[in-house]
Amino acid sequence: MSVSQWLMLVGCLLFIAGGVFTFIESRNWRVSVAMILLGIANGLLLWEASQ
């Protein structure tokens, strides 16, 4: 994987962690689910692009 793909992976993990943290802090499940799904979708796109 290239450097840009590693940075994208870190961004995906940060989105997922931010979604979990948002849910823990504010109990706003809509925003946290959206952030988690964005992180997963970007991760899947990254996985498909790296093959």
Buried (B, 14 or more C-beta within 10 A) or exposed (E): EEEEEEEBBEBBEEBBEBBBEBBEEEEEEEEBEBBBEBBBEBBEEBEEEEE
